[in-house]
Amino acid sequence: MSDRTSEYRVHTYTAAEPGLFVNSYVIETAEGVVLVDANLLLSDVRALSARIAALHKPLLGVFVTHAHPDHFNGLPVLAGDGVPVYAAAEVADTIARIADAKRVQWQPVYGDEWPDRHRVPDRRLSTGDVVELGGLRFTLHTVGAAESEADSYLTLDHHAFIGDLAFHGTHPYTADGHTRSWLAALDTLTGALDGAVLYPGHGAPGDVGMLADQRRYLMMYRATVGRLAAGAPTLTDAQREELTAVMTRFLPGAPLSWMIGLGADAVAAELAGEVTDDAGAAQIEVVPA
Ligand SMILES: [Zn+2]
């Protein structure tokens, strides 16, 4: 009886390239299943739903790691009205704020594959909160702005579901322009998750080495954007192409290379803002008390 509560399997559903290779994780226990992240495109969401149905166990709850559509789009299809959807309060608030704008931005690109409605997580969590589902204890950890406006990760024993805090083997999304705080988060997480098995939002599971890899990538990306932009808040098309060439050489053969240019202006603006902030901070320091 005591064994029963600790036994579980982690199944992975990975979208194809049009769906950004995003992972949804299905944790199966004796009593039911728990889903981490809800995928992006309706064809993947339906396939994921069929995969869950084929386990012939109830869906006990869904967690959303962060407020990007490739992690929340499938919620209205996957989670019935009675199924609780958990997220950090700031993740839920961000989804509520951006979901309609994301649909306006991306439905013309993805057409019928983009859902017509969204669902905001209804079970709002704070960092350190523990949720018990199917005999398992999930702990939520908030990170603040990093890859998105609001990131978090979940731990279950020695497993960590890290959302997009690291992309493992693909080019990352940088278009929210929080690379500085993302780097700070990676520094903290490398110690906090040492020894854990990390399940990323994109790419294969691995160890904390993927956090160090993400850190190196972001350092290179920021350095290259900074060199090309030279203080300007945007890049020219030619500079964006050069950035893409540099980062493609940095991560040879990696998919989602169109994301390199997608985030260029956001990071240029971020770096331009940092120069202003640092100058302001330096001025404050020299004012006599
Ligand atoms: Zn993602």
Boltz pocket constraint, residues with backbone or C-beta under 6 A from the ligand:
constraints:
  - pocket:
      binder: B
      contacts: [[A, 22], [A, 68], [A, 70], [A, 71], [A, 164], [A, 201], [A, 202]]
      max_distance: 6.0
